[in-house]
Amino acid sequence: GQHRETLSLQIAKNLEDRLSPGVRDLIRQALSVFLCCLAPFQVLFNQFKYFFNLYFLLLACSQFVPEMRLGALYTYWVPLGFVLAVTVIREAVEEIRCYVRDKEVNSQVYSRLTARGTVKVKSSNIQVGDLIIVEKNQRVPADMIFLRTSEKNGSCFLRTDQLDGETDWKLRLPVACTQRLPTAADLLQIRSYVYAEEPNIDIHNFVGTFTREDSDPPISESLSIENTLWAGTVVASGTVVGVVLYTGRELRSVMNTSNPRSKIGLFDLEVNCLTKILFGALVVVSLVMVALQHFAGRWYLQIIRFLLLFSNIIPISLRVNLDMGKIVYSWVIRRDSKIPGTVVRSSTIPEQLGRISYLLTDKTGTLTQNEMIFKRLHLGTVAYGLDSMDEVQSHIFSIYTQQSQDPPAQKGPTLTTKVRRTMSSRVHEAVKAIALCHNVTPVYESNGVTDQAEAEKQYEDSCRVYQASSPDEVALVQWTESVGLTLVGRDQSSMQLRTPGDQILNFTILQIFPFTYESKRMGIIVRDESTGEITFYMKGADVVMAGIVQYNDWLEEECGNMAREGLRVLVVAKKSLAEEQYQDFEARYVQAKLSVHDRSLKVATVIESLEMEMELLCLTGVEDQLQADVRPTLETLRNAGIKVWMLTGDKLETATCTAKNAHLVTRNQDIHVFRLVTNRGEAHLELNAFRRKHDCALVISGDSLEVCLKYYEYEFMELACQCPAVVCCRCAPTQKAQIVRLLQERTGKLTCAVGDGGNDVSMIQESDCGVGVEGKEGKQASLAADFSITQFKHLGRLLMVHGRNSYKRSAALSQFVIHRSLCISTMQAVFSSVFYFASVPLYQGFLIIGYSTIYTMFPVFSLVLDKDVKSEVAMLYPELYKDLLKGRPLSYKTFLIWVLISIYQGSTIMYGALLLFESEFVHIVAISFTSLILTELLMVALTIQTWHWLMTVAELLSLACYIASLVFLHEFIDVYFIATLSFLWKVSVITLVSCLPLYVLKYLRRRFSPPSYSKLTS
């Protein structure tokens, strides 16, 4: 059997700490200091797992060997130290933030019930078995079993948005026998224990039993999710007492914070590939240099010296520059006033946003508002729409006025009256079922005039808000209120409805069967207090309800008709139960709930025994309206060359209707609805039929999709990828993730997944770039995503402007950093060749460090502010995004162009300096190094498309820094020589020869073969 935990409540009373609190705190502090000291070493160790960081460490260490030393030690250690320092500081900032957050949480104070009364305890000192009191609006500090509440209705509400992302309040019930105790202190006088399942990650289920041993006979109660208070949730009503069940790493919330798949951007992989090519070039050049010496003498030492000499070929600062760039892009996205509320949760992949080929989106709450409006009530023979709701109101009114006043004596009702009365009773039955079958609770809040207790007593309309797990439920209850039957009160065992005549109807809740994604239905058994009648009400999706209700000839057809209008359809049914029939059911149900093994299966079997031959009452249709600007956003994405797939759990007809409304499927586009297939043969025939269609949108259900992927995965994906739009309906969360994975594998293109609910988390985490929409269903998707937005329309700007800019800027930055390193390495190669392949460095000491830091770092990094077009133009012409997918700004072709530029400029500067220097070697250094710095600054100016004032400052500041530092560089440069005209004209000529041809080529290209973006800016 499975390992389980048994927990005695006596622990809270008689457990004595073996260590005094002072000693325990001292040990804890010593341990935390030791771990803090270890943290920097852990970060450094992680950094040296990367090949190139380890490579530069070995290079720096080689300088301790006299035969390999090329110059001052600091020329190798300072750059490495700088790169690692930036990384360690960044990690330290993150660690400090986490530490402050944790300390804040761990130092919150709670009340603990003990034999000596209530004592204060920090949340970090709470232990298993403690009896903890949690006040209203306080966070629950540990996973607990709910024992008592101060609320008179014997239940409490929890806010769980930080745990499961859902914004509705959850109803929780205390253990019945502990709630009946006169005071909370009596909990310490009883002898009882909790038998609980072992810790696991499931936050939606719990199995256990509570046994009180000091009663005769012992009382046993089954425990379920309704009796739990998970850590991280907030008590929304009353004061509660619970016994601590799990702490530390066994908490549900902690077990659910598994590290998600770490996403490495495609751009980073491409840059890594280029650096590997550069490493290959480094080895080849070193071998060639030694080969030209005919491997004379200790040639192996010469190879190592050349590897050290040309180590600049691999730019040590590339990774840091790109990481800092990503931080800038994230900051720019957060600061964009046109997309308020956007959060960047993963700052490592902003370039991915500029290369998306497939966008996979949820429907409800993502494309739609998730704000439900009741639109249709269908009774089979008659339907009521928005324009005829007053008829429903009059039917309800007539029923209750007839009941409240005896009709005057008549000779007999006319036929019309009889028909009207039967119709009124049918409408009444349907409305009453909708008003009773739900998990909605009315909550009364103070409105400044009436206080909370008074409002609750008087059922004050203005103070009432409805709490439920789904917007559909609230819409239905608000509708019943609008037609005259108002839900005014509810606790764990009763419900109150108010009629149009202000009469209160009382119902006892006998059982409730909550909605689940698997069952697709919910049910409730109530007893009408005025008549004693027991009724089982149920509502759910048509696919499951069709097999539960009695045979009828209109359900399927009308469900289809309503779905085609874009309505979400629910089927409502009822069944009257005799007292003995219910008692028999209850006995079996309680027995099933007490079982510890296979509880859910046994419970479902018992409930199913009731779900037969139910009377179909009505269909309800609610509409979920589209979000603002969904249509233009989808059109923008389509014009940008992005294919949009809609993956939803909704009905086929509803999903198709939404796809048309949102213009996901254009007006003149054919739609191929994939027939329902159940086996290989049917799938083969349907795929052949689909293959004959051209340029049509595909609509397919989850069941058919599963069959196709099982037998014809390759063929199906090949055909689907050619479609301009795809709609998958009745999609399970696991299927959504599977589709994302298949698209990545089959096409090799980047995918972006957008969703708002817990059922979208798996696809968001699976995609290359996950975007969460903060919506009515909470923050679960938003918290799991790489980027979080508040509305779907913000996605257009996120991709077209920020994605495009981030990708282009990083491409320019990385290639420029590589160019900067190749340039100086080419000069070193020319210098060594001229001087008989000697492994002697051209530049030493501060020159080599200053070159890639203070002299060129700021202008090169300022490329992260560059943009080729204004953001308005990028939004107006999404085709620019499509161009980016075709001709990549970072490719082997562009890399080769930059390599050739580097070789040309490096050779020109070095040969120019060798030809024009007079007598001293220091003149070569002065002329070539100054020309190199000027060339780099001019090349940055050539690369920039749109000047920003910070770019100008960076250029001028770098030049000023170089000129000012010349005074201190007399060890390497002749200070008197640089003040002569001879020096100035030589540097000017060399710089002109190295840069002018590139300026001319840029002008000619703009003139005769301009890129598409330049046509829009000119």
N, C-alpha and C positions, 0 to 999 in steps of 0.2 A: 504493500500500500504506500501511498504518498506520505512523505514526512509532514507532520502538522505540528502546530504549537498549542500547548495548553497553558493558560495564563490565569493565575489566581488573583483575585482582587485583594487578598490579604497582603500581597507583596507591598502594596502602597502603605500598609500600616506598620509592618514589623521588619522591613528590610533595613538593617543598620549598615552604614558605609564603613568599610574596614579602614579607609584612610580619612583623616580629617580634611575638611574643605580646603584649608590653607595648603596642606601638603599636595593635594590633588591639583590645585591651581598652579603651584610651583612647578610640578612635573609638566603640566600642559604648556606653561610659558617657555620652559627650557626646550621642549620639543619643537615648539613653533619657531623659536630663535634658530635652532639647528636647521630646520627645514628652510627657513628664509636664507640662511647662509648657503645652502646647497642650490637654491633656485638659479642663480646666475650660471653655475657650472652646468646645470641641466640644460639651460638655453643654449650655451656654447656647444655642448655635446650634440644637441639637435642640429645646430648650424653646420657642424663638420660631417654630418651624414650626407650633405650635398657634395658631389664629386669636386666641383670647382673650388669650393671653400677649403676643402682638404688639400687640394692641389696647391693653392696659394700659401697654406700653412707650411707644407713641405718645402716650398721655395724659400719662404722666410727662414725656416730652420736650417736650410742648406748654407745660409750665410755665416753660420757658426763654424763651418769647415773652411780653413784657410785657403785650400786649393780652389774652392768654388766661389770665394768671396769676390764680388764685382764692384763693391762700393760701400758706402756707409750702411750700417744695419738698418737704420730708420727708413731708408728708401723702400724697403720691403715690408717692415713691420708697421709703419704708420698707416699706409693705405688699408692693410688688412685690419688693423685695429679700428680704423674709422668705420669701415663697413660693418664690422661686428658690433661696434658701439651703437650704431644707429639701430641695428636689429634688437640688441639687448634693451635699449631705452624704450623701443616700441613695445616689446614684450612686457617690460617692467610697468609701463603705464597701464597695460591691460590687467596685469596681476594686481596692481594697487587698486584699480577700480573694483575688481572682483573681491579683494580683501575687505574694502570699505563696505561693499554691499553685504558680504557674509557677516561682518561684525555687527552691522545694523540689525540683521535678521536674528543673529544668535544672542544679542543682548536684550531682546524684547522680554519684558517681565510678565509672568503669569501667576495665577493663584493655584496652589496645590492643596488638596484636602488631606489632612493628616489627623492622627488621634489627638494632636495638640491644637487642633483648629486649622485655619487656613494660613499657609505660609507663602511668601513670595519666592519665586524661583525663575532663574533665567532660562530661556528656551534651550540653550546649549547644555543645561544641567538636567533636563527632563529625561526620565528613564522609563523603561517598559514597566507597566504595572502602576504607574502614578495615576492618581485621580486628579485631573486638571479641569479648572473652571475657565471657560472662554466667554468673554463678554461680547455684546453686540458690536459689529464692525471690527472685531479683532480677528487676526489671522490664526488659523488652527496650527499649533506648533508641531504636531506629530500625528501619525495615523492612529485614530482612536475609534473605540466603539462608543456610540452615543447612549448614555445611561439616563440622563434627566434633562428637562428643559423648564424654564420659568414660565413659558407661554401657556396660557390656560387651555388652548386647544391641543396641547400635548404633541406639538411638532415644531420644527424650525426650518428656516430657509437658509441655503448656503449659496454664496456667489462662487462659481467654479471657473471663471474665465481665465485665471492664471494657471489652472491645471489642465483643462480640456479645451480652452479657447471659446467655450459656449457662453453667450451673454445672459441666457435665461437663468432664473434662480431655481435651485433644486430643492425639493421637499425632502426632509430627513425625519425619521421617526425614532424615538428612543426605545430601548428595551422595555416592554410593557410592565414587567414585574418591578423594575427599578423606578420607573416613572410613578408607580403607585405609592412608593414610600413617602411618608409625611414630609421629611426634610432631606436635604442633600447629605447631612452628617450621618443619616441612617445607613448610607452606602457602606460605611466602615463597620457596621454592626452585623451585616449579613455574611453568610459563608457561601461563596459562589465562584464559578470559574468560567472562562471563555475558551472554547475549543475552536481554533482558527486555522485556516489553510496557511501553507508556507508562503513567505513573501513572493509576489510576482508582479508583473508590469501592468496587469489588467486593471485600469481605473474604473471600468464600468461594471465590474462584477465582483462579488465577494461571497464566500461560503463559510459558514461557521455556526456554532450553537452556543447559547448562553444557558448555563445550568445553575439553579439555586438549590444548594444541598440542605439548608437548614429548614426547609419547609417539608411538610408531610402530606403527600409524597413529594419528592424533589420535582421542581418545575423546570422543564426544558423548553427553550424558545429557539426557533431557527433564526439565524442572522443572515441578512443579505446586504446588498449595496445601500439599501434605504436606512440601515442602522449604523452606517459608517460616517466618520468625519475625517476626510483625507487632509494631510498636511498641505498647506498652500492655499486652501479654500478659506473663505471669509464668512463668519456667521452674520447673516443679514437680519435675523430677528431673534429677540430674547437672549437669555444667558443659558449656556449649556454646560453640562458636566459629562466628561468622557473618561474612559480608562485607556491609557496608552498601550497600543498593540505593537506598533513597529516604530523604530527610530533610526536615525543615521542612514546608512546605505540601503536599509531594508524598506525605506519609505517608498510609496508608489511613485511620488513625484521624482525622486532621485533615480529610481530604476528606469523611469521613462526618459531621462535625459541622456540617452546613448548618443555618442558622437555620430552625427550624420555623415554620409559619404562625403569625404573631403573632395571638393571640386577643384580640379586644376584646369585653368583656362586653356583653350586651344592655342591662344596667342603665346602663353608662357611655354607650351610644349614646342611651338615653332621656334621661339627664341633659343630654347635649349638646344634644339637641333642645329641652329646656326652656330652656336658657340662650340658644339662638337666638331663642326666643319673647321672652325678656326683653330681648334686644338690640333686637328689633323694637319692643317697648314703649318702650325708651329713646329710640329715634329718633322715634317718634310723639309722646311727651310733649314732647321738645325742640322739635319742629316746632309743636305746639299752643301752647306758651308763646310762641314767636316770632310765630305767626299772630295770637294775641290782642293782640300789640303792633302788628298790621297791617304786619308786616315793615318797620318804620320804621328809618331810618338804616342803619348797617352790620349789617344783619340776619344776614348769613352768619357774622360773628364771634360774634353772639349765639347762633346755633345751636351753634357749637363750644363756647361757654362753658356752655350748658345741657347739652350732651353730657358735658362734664366734671363739671358740677354733679350730674347724675343718674347718674354712672358707677357709683354704689353699687348700682344696680338689678342689675347683674351682679356676683355675689359672687366676688371675686378669690380668696378662701380656700376655695372649694368643692372644687376639685380636690385641694388639700392635705389637707383634712379627710377626704375619701373615701379617698385613698391611705393616710393614717395609719390609718383605720378598717380597711382591708384587711389592714394589717400586724397589727393587734390580732386580727382574726378568724383569721388564719393562726397566730398565736401560741397562741390559745385551742384551735384544732384540734390542734396539736402537743402541747399540754399535757394533752389529755383522756385520763385514765387508762383510760376504758372502750374506747378504740380505740387501744391501744398500737402504736407503730411507724409511725403514720400520718405521712407527709411531705407538706408543701405545696411543690410545685416551681414553681407559678405563683400568686403572691399577688395577681394582678390580677383574678382572676375568681371569688372565693368566693361572690358573690351568685348566680352561675349555678346553684350547687347547690340553690338554693331554688326553681327554676323548671323543673325537668326534666319533660318530657312523655313522652319515649321513652328507654328504657334498652336498649342493645344489648350483650349479653354473650357472651363466648366460653364454651365448655363445659369442655374439659379444663384442669384446673389453676385454673379460675376458680370454676365451680360444683362441680367435683369436686376431689379432693385431689391428683390426679396421682401417687397411690401405687398401683401396680399389684399386684393379687393374682391369681396364676394360678388359674383356676377350672375350665378344661375342656380335655381333649385328645380330639379326635374323629378316629377312623380310618376313618370311612365306615360300617363294619358295627357298630362298638362305640365307645362314648364313655365317658371316665373323668372323673368329677367329683371334688370335694374329698373326698367320703366314700369314694371307691374308688382313691385315689392309692397306697394300700399294694399294690394289685394290680399297678400299673405297676412299683412298686419290686421286687416279687417276680419279675416278668418279666425285669427288668434283671439281677437277682441270678442268676436261673437261667441266663441267657445266658452270663454271665462265669464261673459255677461250672462249667458244661459245658465252656467253652473251657479253663479252667485244669486240670481233671482229666478224664482219659479215662474215659468211662462204662464200667462193668463189662460183660463180654460177656453178651449177652442173645439169646434166640431171635429177637427182633424186637420193635420198639416197638409198643405197642398204638395203636389209632386215636386214643384220647384224648390220648396223649402226643404224637402227630404234630400234632394240631390245636393243642395247647398250644404245641408248639415253633414252628409257623408263626406263631401269634399273638405269641409272645415275640419272634420275629425282626422282626415288623412294628412292634411297640412299640419295640424296640431301635433300629431304623432311624430311627423318628420322633424318639426322644429324642436319638440321636446327632446327627441333623441340627440339632435345636434347640441342642444343646451346641456345635456348630461354626459355625453360620451366624449371625454377629453381629459387632459391633465392640467387644465388651466386653473389657477388660483387667483381670486381677486385680492389685491393687497391695498389696504387703506393707508394713505399718508396724510400728514397734517398739511393743510393748505393755507395756514396763517390765520384763518377764521375759526375753523373747527379743528380740535386736536385729534390725534390718531384714534384714541380709545372711543371718543364720541362718534367719530366718523364710522368706525366699525360697528358700533351699536345701532346707529341710525341708517346704515347702508348708504352713506352719503355718496351720490353719483359723482360729484366734482372731485372727490378725494380718491376715487377708485382707479387703480391700474391693474391690468391683467398680466400675470406672469405665466409663461409657458415655454416649452422646449422648442416650439416651432411657430413661425409667423402664421402658418395655415390655421393652427388651432385658435390663435387669438382672433384672426379674421372671422372665423366661424362663430365664436362666442360674441364678438362685437355685433355681428349680423343678427343673432337671435335677440340681442338687446334692442337693436333698431326696430325689430318687428314686434316687440312687446314682452318677450320672455328673457328676463335679465338674471344672470348669475351674480348673486350678491354675497354669497358666503361659501367657504369650503374649508374643511379641515380633513384630517386623515380618515375620519369615519362618517362624515356627513356633508351634504351639499344643500344650499338654499337657493331657490329660484323665486323671483318676484314676478307676479302676473300683471297684465295691464291694469287690473283693479287694485293694485297695491297689496294683494294677498300674498303671503309667503308660503311657498310649497317646500316641505321638508323631505329630504331623501336620505336614507342611510346607505353609505357606500359599504357593500359587503365584500367585494373583491375588485381589484383593478389589475388589468393585464397591459403593461406599457408597450408602446410601439417600439419595434426594433427594425433595423435595416433588413434582417433576415426574414422576419415574419410579415413585414409590410402592412401590419394592421394593429389596432389597439382595441381593447374591450373593457367593459365595466359592468358589474352586477350591482343594481341598486334596489332598495325597498322603498316604495312610496309610503310614507308614514300615515297618510290619511286613509289609504285603502288597504295597506298591508301587502299589496301586489309586489312580487319580485320579478324584475325584468333584466335580461342580459342584452346590453346594447353593444354593437360593434361597428367600427368603420375602418376602411382600408382601401388599398389599391384594387382596381377592377380585376387584375390577373389572379389575385388570391380569393377575392370575395365571390367571384363567379362560381367557384366550386363549393362555397359555403351556403349561399342563399338558395331558396326554392327555385325550381325551374321557372324561367320567364322568357318572353320573346323580344324584350326591348333593351335589356341591360347593355349588351355588347355594342349594338348599333348606336345607341345614344351616347355611350362613352366615347366612341370614335368620333361622332359628330361634335361633341363638346371639346374634345382634344384638338380637333382640326381648327377650332376657333382660338387655340392657344390657351385653353383653360386647364388647370390642374384638377383632376377629377377624383373625388372620393365617393365610395359606395357606403351607404348607411343602412344597417339592418338591425332587427331586434328578435328576441325570443322570450316568451313569457315562461317562467319556471314555477312549478308547484313547490310548496314548502319542503315536502319530503325529497323531491328531486334535487333541490338545492342542498339540503342537509347531507345527502349521499355524496354530492360533488365536493362539498366542503371537507368532509372527512378524508376523502381520497387526496384532495389538494394539499391539506395540512400535512398529511403523511409524506407526500412527495417532496414538500418543501423542507421537511426535517432530514431527508436523506443527504448524506455528505458526498456520496459518489454519484456521478451522472445526474445531479439534481435538475439541471435545466432540461435534460431530455425527458425525465420522468414528469416534471411539471408541464411541459408542452404536451405530452401524451394525455394527461388528465384534462387540460383545457380543450384539446381537440375533440374530446368526447362530447363537449357541449356544442361545438361549432358545426352543427349540422342542421339542415332544413330551416335556416333562419328566414324570417319574413323581410323581404326587400322593401325598405321604406322610401328611399330617395337617392338621387345623385346630387352632389354639391359640386359647383364649379367656381374656383377662385382664379383670378388673373394676376400674374406677376408681371408688372410693367417693365419695359426696357429702361436701362439706365440712360442718363443724358449723353448725347453725342456718341452712342455706340455705332450708329450707321457710318458717320464720316470716319470714325477711327478704323473700323473694319475695311472701309474702302481705301484708306491710306495704307494700311498694312498690305492689302492685296496689290496696290500699285507699286509697293516697295518690293514685290517679288516674294512676299511671305505667304505660304499656304496655311490657311486656318482650319483646324479640326475642332469640332465641338464635341466634347465627351460629357454626357449627362446621364443621370439615373432616371430621368423623366420618361414619360410615354413617347412612343414613336411619333404620333400625330402632333403632340404638344411641342416636341423638339423641332419637328419640321416647320411648324408654324412660326416658332421663335426664329429659326434660321432664315425664314423668308422675311419676317418683320425687320430683323436686324440687317438685312441685305448681305448676310453671309453667303446666301445663294442669290445671285442676281436675277432680276425679273425675267430675262430671256434665256435663262439657263435651264436645261433639262435636269430633272431629278430622277435618279435611278434608286428605287426603294428595293433593297436586297430582300428577297423573299425569306421567310422563316425556314431555315434548314436544320435538320436534326441528325443527318448522317452523311457519310462520304459521298455517296452517289448524288444526293440532292445538292450538296455543296458544289460538286463538279459541274452539274448542269447550270446552276445559277451563276457560277463564275464565267462559264462560256457565254451566257446571255449578257453578262456585264461587260465582257471583253468586246462585244460587238458595238457597245455604245461608245460615243466619242465626246470628249469635253463635257461630261455631265457630272453633277454633284452626286455623291453617294450617301445614302441613308441606310444604316444597318443597325440591327439590335444586338445587344450583348450576347444573347444565346447563339445567334447565327455567327457572330464574330468568333466565338469560342470554337465552334465546329470548323470554321474556315482556317483558323490558326492551327488547329490540331492536325488537319490533313494537308492543307495547301498554303502553308505560311508564306513561302517565297512568292508564289503566284499572286496571292491576295495582296500582299504588301506592294508588289510591283505595280499592280493595277491601281490600288488606292493612292499610291504616291503620285500618279499621273492626274488624279482628279483635282479640279480647282478648289473644291471644298468637300469635307467629309463630316458627316454627323453620325456619332455613335450614341444610341440611346439605350436605356436600361443597362447602363455600364456600372459594374462593381468597381470599388476603389482599386482593387488589385489589377483589374483589367486596364484601368487608366494608366497605371505604372507600366504594365506590360506593353501597351501600345507605344509609349514614349521610348522604352528600351528597344523595341523592334525598329522604330524609325531611325534611331541612332545607329543600330547595327546595319540596317539595310541600305541607308542612304549615305551614312558618314557625315551628314549635315548636322548643324546645331539646332537643338530644340529648346523652346521656351514654353513652360507650362504656367497657366494662370488659373487661380482658384480662390475660393473664400471659405470653404468648409473643411471640417476634419476629414471628410472623405476625399479631399484633394491633396492631402499632405504627401501621400506616397508618390503621386505623379510629380509633384513640385520638387521633391527631393531627388527623384530619378532623373529629371530633366537637366540639361546643361546649364539652364538659367531659370530659376524658379521665382515667380512673382506672386505674392499673396495680396488679395484685396481685403482690406478690413471691412467686414460687413456685419449684417444682422446675426449671422451664425457664430460670431465671435472672432477671436484672434488666432485660432489654432493654425490656419494656413499661413497667415501673415507672419507668425513667429517662426514657422518652419522654412520660410522662403528666403531667397538671397536678397530680394528687393520687396518692399511692401508699399503698396499704393492705396489711396482711398477710393479711387474710382477707375473703372476700366478705361475711360477716355484718356487718362494720364499715360497709358501704355504707349500711345502714339509718340508723344514727346520724349518719353524715356528711351525709346529705340531710335527714332529718326534723328533726334538732336544729340542726346547724351551718349547713346551707344555708338553712333557714327563718329562723334568727336573723340571719344575715349580711344576707339580703335585706331583712328588716323593719327592721333597725337602719340600714342604709344609706339606705333610703327615708325614715325619720324624720329622719336626720341631714341629708340633702340638702335636704329640704323646709324644715327648720328654718333652715338656713343661708340659703336663699332668702328665707324669711320675715324673718329678721333684716335682710337687705339692703333688702327691699321696704319694711319699716316705716320706716326712716330716710329712704328716698327719698320716701315718701308725705309725711312731715313736711316735707321740703325743698320738695316741690311745693306744699303748703298755705302754707308760709311765703312762697315766691316769689309765689304768687297774691295773698295779702293785701297784700304790699308792691309792688303794681303790676308784677308779672312781672319783677322785678329779678333779674338773675343773680348774686345775692349768696349766699355759703354761710351756712347756718344755724350749723353747727359747723366749727371750724377747728382746725388744729394737732393737739395730742395727743388731743383729744376724739375726733376722727374715727378716729385710729389705735387708741386704747384701746378704742373701742366693739366692734370686731370681734376684738380680741386679748385683753388681760388682763381686761377686764370681763365678757366673755361666752364666751370661747373654751372654757374648761374645762367649764362646765356643758353647753354644746352638745355638745362632744366626748364627754362622759360618756354620751350616748345610745347609744354603741357597746357599752355594758355592759348595756343594757336588755333585758328579755325578758318576753313576755306570759304565758308558761306555763313551768312547770318542765320540764326535759329528759325526765323520766320520763313526764310527761303527753303531751309531743309524740310520744314513742315509742309510747305506749299508744293514742293517737288519731291515726293517720296521716291521717284525714280533714281535720285542720287544714291539712295540706300542700295538699290538694286545694282548700280554701277560698282558699289563697294564689294558686292558678292562676286561679281564677274572678274574685275581687275583688282586683285588684292594689293593694298599698299605695302604689305610685307610679304615678299615671295622670293624664290630663288633668283628670279630675274632682277628685282629691285636690289637684292643683296649683291648680285654680281656687278650691277652698275656702280654701287657705292664702293665695292672693292677696287674696281678700275679707277674711280675718282681718287681713292686713297693712294693707290700706287702712283698715279700720275702726279698728284700734288706732292707726295712725299719725295718722289724722285726729282721733281722740278726744284723743290726747295733745297734738297741736299746737293744736287749737282750745281745749282746756282751759287750756293754758298762756297763750294769747293773751287768753282771757277773764279769767283770774285774776291775771295779772301786774299789778304796781302802776304803777311809773313807768319803771324802768330796763330797758334791753334785756337786760342780763346776767341779770335775773330770769327772763326767758323761757327763756334758755339753761339756767339752773340748774334750773328747774321741769321743763321738757320733757325734758332729758337724764337727770335722776334718775328721772323717771317711766318713761322708755324703758328704762333699765337694769333697774329693778324689774320692769317688765312682761316683759322677756325672761327674767329668772330665774324668774318665776312661770309663764311659758309652758312652760319646760323642766320644771318640777315638774308641770304639767298633763299633759304628753306622756308622762312616765315611767310605766311600768306596774308595774315591780318595783324598789323602791329598793335600791341597793347603797351601802355605806358611802362609797365613793369619790365617788358622786354628791352625797351630803350635804356632804362635804368641799369639793367643787368649787363648790357653791352658796354656802356660807358664806365660802369663801376669796375668791371673786369679789366678794361684797358687802363684805368687809373691805378688799380691795384698793381698791375704789371710794371707800369712806369715808376710808381713809388718804390716797388721792391727792388728795382735795379740797383739802387744805392747800397743795398745790403748783400748783393750777389757778387761782390768784387772777387770772391774766390773762384767763380766760374766765368764771369764776364768782365772784360776790360771797360771800366766805367768811363775812362777818358775817350776811348774809341767810339762809344755810342753817342757821344756828344758832337761828333764830327759830321759834316755834310756827306762825306764818303759813305759812312754807315747808313745814313738816311736814304740816299738814292739807291744803294744796293738792295736794301730791304724793300723799298717801294717797287723796284723792277721785279724782284723775285715774287713778291706777293701778287703783283699785277699779272705776271705770266701764269701763276698757279690758279688764279681765280677768274680772270677775264674771260677765257674760253667758256667757262660754265655759265657765266652771266649771259654771254652771247647765245649759247645753246638754249637757255631758258627763254630768252626773248623770241628766238626763232620758233620754238615749240608753241609758245603762246600765240604767235602770229599765224602759223600755218597748220598746226594740229593741236588746238587747245583742248584740254580736258573739259568734260561737260560742266563741272562746277564753275569753271572760269567764264563760260558763256553766260552764266546767270549773274556773275558779279561784275562783268564788264559793262 
